[in-house]
C-alpha cells in the first residue's frame, strides 16, 4: 500500500512522527490555541469571581494558567524523559475542579487552594508510576465512557454560549452567528479535499466572527484597553501551611477529582494514539503513563504559581481527527503560542474577544466528534455484555447527575458538589462497576518465577494443575501449554536480552468456555500485540524464522493484548475451547 493510499483510507495526512510544512504546523497550532484559549481563561475567571476574590489575583491566575498550559503542552508533545505523551495533547485549565476550587478559596483562601493543588498533584505522579497496578480498573471501557461524558458535561455550557451576547443585541444574533460557524466548518470538512480540509475550523471561526461583528458581538473595546506587552507584578497568593481542619476536609475531594481527571487524561492519551497514525497500532501505555505524569507536572506547577489545576483537553483528539494532522510539531507550536499570549495582553484580548456563539459553534462540532471517539474506544476490542452494561449504566448515571436528576436534595452538597459533574459521577460509576466485575471473576491461579527458558518446565506443571482444577480437556491443555511457551519465548527475546535478570508472574483463570492467561514481566523490546497484528497483514510466504512463535500464538488464541509500561510488560492471552470440527 502506498502512502497516498494509506492517507486516503485513514484520513491522516501527517502522522505523529512526520513534520508538515512549517507554515501549516504554525497555522494549526495557532488555530487550536486560539479556539481553546478562551476555555483556559474561563475556568479561573469563573472560580475566582464566584469566590469573591479581587482583580489582582484574577489577573495573576489567568496569566499563570496560560503560561503553565503552554509549557506543559510542549512537554506533552516532545516527551521529556518519562514525562509527556509524545503526541498533540493540549493542556488547559480543568473545569472538573471548579466546584472544589471555589470551596477551597471561600473556606481557606487562594493560599489554601495552592497547597491542595500541589499535594493532589503528587497522586497523579503515583498513578503514572504504578499505572500497571490499576490496569484492571482504569480500562478502555472506563476511559471511553469518560470521554463520551465530556461532551455531556460541557454541552450545557456550550448551549449557554450561543445566547451569551451583549445586552441590546438583536434577538437572532447568537443563533445566526453560531449556526454560520457550525455550517461553514461542517461544509468545508465534508466537501473539501486536500489542504483545504485542514483549515475547516479556522475558516468557520473567521466566518462566524465576521457575522458576529456585523451584529456588534465582537468586543473591540477589550482589545483597545489591553496593553501590548505585560506581566502581572502582584497577585501570587503564597501557601497556607497550617494544615488545619479545612485542609483535611477538602483534601479527599481534591484527590478524587485529580484521579478522575487522570482517567480523562488516560482516555485522551489512548484516543490521540488512535487518530495519529495511518495504520492500527496497539496502545502504547508508556505514552499513557507519560501523559498522566505531564498532567501531574502541570498541576504541580499550577499549585506552585497559585492558579487552578489543568488537564489535557480532548479537543486535541477532535482536531487531529478533523484535520488529519497528528504531528508532534503542531503540539510544540500550540505551546509556543500559549506562552507568547501569556506575555501579550493585547493579543490575548484579541482572541478572548471572539464572540461566545462563535466559540460555542466550533466546540459543538468538536465535541460531537469526540463523543464518537469515546464510543470507538469502548467497542474497539469488541463489546461484551459486561462492557456494554458498564458503559451504559455509567453514561446515564453521568447524564443524570449532570442534570441534577438523581436525588439532588441529598447529593448536591456531597464532597463539595463533585457529583454534580457528569464526568466525575459517570467515571466513578464505571470504576466501581469494573472493580465489582473483577472481584466476581473466578478464582485465579498464579505462579512467579524467573523469565528464563529454564522456567518453562515449572510453568508447564503449573498449567497442568490449573487445567485439572478447571476440568479442561487435553486439547485445551495443549493449547494453554503452547500459548505459555510461545509467549515466554517471545518475551525473552534475543540472546542479549535473555541475560537480563527479569521476573515473570503468570496468572490463569477460567472465563466460561475460555481460559485467560496473563503474563506480567519486565519491559521487553517491541510490542507483542503490534507484531501479531502486523503478521496478519503479511503473506504466509514472507514469514521469517523469528516470526514463527508469533504465528503459532496467533492461531491458538482468540485474542492477544500487550500492554507495555515503563518497567512492566503485561500480555493477556485468551484461549478458547476449539469447536467440534476443530477438535476433530
N, C-alpha and C positions, 0 to 999 in steps of 0.2 A: 504494500500500500504506500503510495506517495504521500509526501507531506501535505500537498493540496487536497488529496482525498481525505486524509485524516482531519484536516481543518473543516472540510465540508460536512463530515459525519459528526464531529464533536462540537463544532462551533467555536473551538478555541483557536484564535489566531496567533497568540503568543503565550506559550505555557510558562510555568514558573521559572524555569532556568533559561529562558530566552530573553533577549533585550530588544524591545521595539525601538523604532526611531526616537531620538531624544525628544523631539517636539511632541510626538504622540504621547510618550510617557509623562512629560510635564503636563500636557493638556489633561490627561486622565487623572493624574494626581491632583491637579488644580480643581477639576470639576467635582471630584469626590470630597475634597476638603471644603469647597465652597458650600456644597449641599449639607454637609454634616456639621459645619462649624456652628450653625445656629443651635443644633442639639447639644453640642458641647457647652455652649454658653448658657443654654436654657436651664439645665439642671441646677447649677449653682445659684442661678438667679432665683429660681423657684424656692429652693431650700432657704436661702438667706433672707429673701423677702418675707417668706412665710414665718420665719423665726424672729422677725423683727429687728435684724441687725442693720447697721448703717451702711452708707455708700463706701467708706474706706475699705471695709472688709469685703464687700461685694466686688469692688474693683480689683482688689488683690486676688480674690478667689478665682475670678474669671481669667485674669492674666495667667495665674499659676496653672489652672486647669488646661488651658490651650497649650501652654509650654510643655507640660508633662505629657499630654496626649501626643504632641509632636515627637518628643524624644522616644516614647515607648512604641509608637507606630514604626519608627525607623528600626528599633531593636527587634520588633516582631518580624520585619522583612529581612534583615541581614543576619539575624540569629548570632548573638554573641555568646560563644561557649554553649551552655545548656539553656540559655535564656533566649526565647524567641521562637516563633514557629517556622520561619523561613518562607512565609507566604504574605500576601497582601491582607493584613488584618488591621483595619483602622481602629485605633484606641480612642475612646471618648468617655465622657462622664456617664455614670451609671444611674439610670432612672430607678432601678430597683432599690437604691439606697435612700430615695427621697424621704420616705416616712421616718426611718430611723435616724437620719441625719438631722431632720427638723427637731425631733425629740431630743437628740443629744445637745443641740445648740440651745434649745429652750431651757433644758434642765441643767446643763453644765457649761454652756458657752462654747465658742469656737475652739478654745484650747482643749476642752474635753473631747470634742469631735476629732481633733488632730491625733490625740493619743489612741482613741478607739480605732481609727483607721489604720494607724501604724501596727497595732497589735493584731488586729484581724488579718492584716496582710501576711503575717507570719504563717497563718494556717494555710494560705494558698501555696506558699513555698513547701510546706509539709506535704500537701496534697500532690504537688508536682513531683516531688522526690519519691513519693510512695504511691504513685498512680496505679501501679500494677496490683497493689493490695485492694484497690477499690474497683477493679475491672468487672467484678460480678454485679456491682450495684450501678456504677456510672456507665451503663451500657449504651449502645447506639439507639435503642428504643427510648431510653430516658433522654438522651441528647436530642434526638429528633423531635420528641414531644415538646421539649423546652423551646426548640427553635420555632415550632408551629405556634406556641403560645406567645412568643414575642410579638407576632402580628396581633393576637388578641389583646395583649396588654397595651400596645402602642396605638392601635387603630382608634380608640376613643379620643386620644389626644390629637390625632391627625384630623378626624372629623371636626373637632373644635377649631382647628387651624383654618378650615375652609371659611369660617364665619368671623375670623379674627381680623377685622378691618377697622379703620379709623371711624369714629363716630361721625355721622353725617354722610357716609359714603352711600352710593346707590345700592339699593336692596339686592341687586343681582351681581354686584361687583365680585364678591367672594366666589360665588358659584361659577360665573363665567371665567374668571381667572384660573381657578383650579381645573375646570373642565378643559380649557385650552391647553394647559400644561400636560394633563394626562393624555389628551387626544394626540398631541404632537409627539410625545415620547412613544406611545404605543404605535402610531402610524409609521414613524421612522424605524422603530425596532422591527416591525413586521415586514415592511416593504423594502427597506434599504438593504443594499448589499455592500460588501467590502468595507472600506474605511468609514463610509458614512454612518454605518450602524454603530460604530464606536462612539459617535457624538450624539446619539439619540437623547441621552439625559440632558446634556448641556443645551442642545437645541430647544428642548422642551422648556427648560428653565428660562432661557432668553425670551422665548415666545410668550411665556406666562408673565414675565417681568414687564415686557413691553405693554401687554394688555393691562397689567396692574398699574403701570404708570399712567395709562390713559384714564383709569378710574381714580387716580390720585392715591394709590396704595403704596407706592414706593416712597420710603422715608428719606428724602433728600436732606431734611433738617438734621438728622443724626450724623450724616456724613460731614456737614458743614461745621458742626460743633466739635468734632473729634480732632485731636492733634495728629500731626503726621507721624511722629516718632515719639515713643514714650514708654516709661515703665513705672509702675506704682512704687512709691517710696515708703508708704505706710500700709498697714493692714494685716501683716503677719501676726497670727494670734498667739504664737508660742505654744507651750504644753502645760497641761494640768496634771501634775504628777502626784497628786494627793491620793488617788486611787480610793476614793470614798465609796459610799453606798450607791451613789448614782452610777459610777463607773461599772461596778459589778452587776448592777441591774441591767445595764444596756449592753454589756459585752456579749452575752449569749445571742442576742438578736443580731448584733453586728457580725458575729462569727457565722451564724446561719445564713444570713444574706450574702456574705462573702462566698460561702461554699456554693450557694445557689448560682451566684454569678460565675463561679468557676465551672459549674455544669454548663452554663450558657457558653462559656469560652471553649469548653471541650466540644460542644456541638458545633460552634463556629469553626474550630480548628479541624474537625472532621469534614465539615461541609466545604470549606475552602479547598481542601485537597481534592474533593470530588469534581470541582469545577475549574481546576487549574492545570489539568493535564489532558492531552488528547486521548490517551489510552487509559483504560481502567487500571487502577493501582490499589493494592491493599493499603489500608490506613497506616500511616507512619506514626506510631504512638510516641516516638521520640519527639516528633514535631508537636504533637498534642501536649506533651509534658512541657516543652519549651514555651508554648503559648500560655499555659497556666502560670509558668514561672514569670513570664513577662507581664502578665496580668498582675501578679503579686508585686512585682517591682514597681509597676505603675501605682498601685495602691500605697505601697511603702513611701514612694516619693510624694504622692499626693498628701499623705499624712504629715510628712516632714515639712512640707511647704504650707500646710494648713488649708487645703481645699478638699472638695468632695472626692470620693473614690472614683476610679474609672474602670472600664471593662472593654472587651472587644465589641465592635459594632458589627452586627450581622449584615449591615448594608454592604460591607465589603464583598460578601458572598454574592449578593444580588447583582451588584455592579459588575463583578467578574463574569458572572453568567450572562448578563445582558450585553456586555461589550465584547466578551471573548478574549479578554486580556488578563492573564494571571501573573504577569511578570513581576518579580520582586522589585524591580526598578520603580514601578509605579508606587509601591508602598513607601519607598525611600522619599520620593517626591511629595507624597502626601504629608509625611512628617516634616519635611523641609518647609512646605507651605504653612503648616501649623505654627512652627517655630517662628517663621517670619511674621505671621499675623499677630503673634503674641506681642511683638515689639512695634507693630504698625497699627495704632488705634484707628486711623482713618480708613485703612484698607479693611480692617476688621469690621468697621461700621458699614462699609460698602456692602459687605457680604450679609451682615446681620439685617441690613435694610431691605433685603429681598422680601417681598410680600409673603406673609404666612400662608395664604392659599396656594402660592406657587410651590413653596417648600412642601406643603401637605400633598399637593398633586404628585410631585416627584416621589415622595416617600410611599404613597399608597401603591404605586406601580412596583417599587422595590419590595415592599412587604408582601404583596401578592406572590411575587416570585419566590421570596424567602419561605413562605408557607409551603410551597411545592417542594423546595429543597428539604425542608423538615420531613415531609412525607416520604421522600426518596430515601432519606437516612433510616427511617423506621422500617421500610419494606425492602431495603436493598439486599438483604440476605434471606429474603423470604419472610412471609408474615404467618406466624403460627397463631393458634388460638390464644395462647398466653400473651404473646406480644400485642396482638390486637386488643385484648381486654385491658392490658395495662395502658396502652396508648389512648384507647377510647375513654376509659374512666378518668385518667389523669387530665386529658384535654378538656373534658366537660366540667370537671371539678375546677380547673383553672378558669374556664369561662364563667362558671357560677360565682366564684369568689371575686373575679374581676368586676362583675356587675352587681355585687352585693346582694346576690340572690340566695345565699346559703347562710342561714342563721345570722344575719348581720347584727342583731341585737346582742348576740353572745360573743361573736368573734371579731367585731370591728376593732376593739382596743387590744386584742391579744398581741403580746410581744411588739408593741409599738405599731400595730396595724399591718404587719408584714404579710398577712394572709389576704389583704385586700389587693395585693398584686397577683394577677392571674398566673404569671410565670413562676412566681415563688410557690403559690399554692399547688399548681399543677405539677411542678417539678418535684416538690416534696412528696406528693401523692405517688408519682411514678417511682421514686426512690423506695418508698415504703412497700409498694406492691412488688417491686423487683426483689427487695430483700425478703419479703414473705415467700415469694416463689422459690428463692434459693434455699430457704430454710426447710421447705416442704419436700425438696428433692430427696431421692432415695439415698441411703447411707453410702458414703464414699469410702473406697479403699485406697490407701496411699502407701508409697514407699519412697525413701530418699536414699540416694546413692551418688557415687561419682559419675560424671558424664564421661564414660570411657567404654571402649569395646569390651573390656573385661567385666563390665557390669551387666552385660546382656543376659548371661545365664540367670542371674538373680532376678532380673526384670521379667524374664520368661516364666520363671517359677511363680512370681507374683501374679502374672496374668493368668496362669493356670489355676491358681487358687481363686482368683476373682471370678473366672468363668464357672468353676464348680459351684461357688456360693450363689451365683446369679442364674444357675441352671441353663447355661448356654451350651449349645451342641458343639461337636468337634469342628464343624465348618466355621462357626463364629470364632472359636478359639484360634484356629489357624489364621483367620483374618486379623484378629487382635494382635497375635504374636508378630505377624508380618508388619502391621502398622507401627507397632512399637519399635521393632528393629529398624525399619526404614527411616522413621523419624529421628531416632537416636543417631544413626549413622550420618544423616544429613546435618544434624546439629553439630556433630563432632567436626565435620568439615575435613579440610586437608590435614596433612601430617603436622604442619607447623602449629595449627590451632589445637590439634589433639594434645600438644604438650602443655597447654594451659590448664591450670587447676580449676575445674568448674564442677558444680554440684547440679544434680538433676532430681526434681520431685515429680513423680508420676502419680496422678490421681485418676482413678477409674470409677465409673458409676454406670448403672443401667437406667435408661430412659425409654420406657416402652419397648419397642422392638429394636431399639438402638443401644449400642454401648458407646459411651463418651469417654475418651481418653484426653487428659490434659497433662502436657509435659512442660514443666517450668524449669528453665535453665538460664545460665548467664548469657549475655549478649553474644550472638554469633554474626558472621558476615552475611549480608543479604537477607532478604525476606522470603521465607518459605512459601507463603501464600502467593506472592508475586511470581515466584519461579514456577509454581504449579499452574497458575493462570496463564503464563506465557507458553508453557508446554502445550496447553490445549489448543493453541493457535498455530502450532508448528506441524508440518507434515511428518508422518512417522519416520520416513527415511532420513530426516535431518537429525535424529536423536544421536547424541554422543554419549560416551561412557558415563560421565558424571551426572547424566540426567536419568539414568535407569531407575535409581531409588525413588525419585520423584514420580516417575511414571507408574511404578508399582503402587506407590502410596495413593496416587490419584484414582487408580482403578479399583482399589479395595475399600475406599472410604466414600461416604456420601458427601462429606464436606471437610475441608481443612482450612483452619484460620490461624494466622500467625500474627501475634501482637508483639511488636518489638519495642522495648523500653530501653532506657539508657543502660541499665545493668541487668536486665532480665528479658528472656525470650519466653513467650507463652504460646505454645502450639496446641490447638484443640482439634482433635480428630473425631469425627462422628462415623462410626462403623455400623451399618445397618445389616440386619439379617438378610441373607440372599433369598430371593423368591424361589419357588419350587423348580422353575425352569433353570435358574442359575445354579441351584444346588445340584441338579442332575447333570 
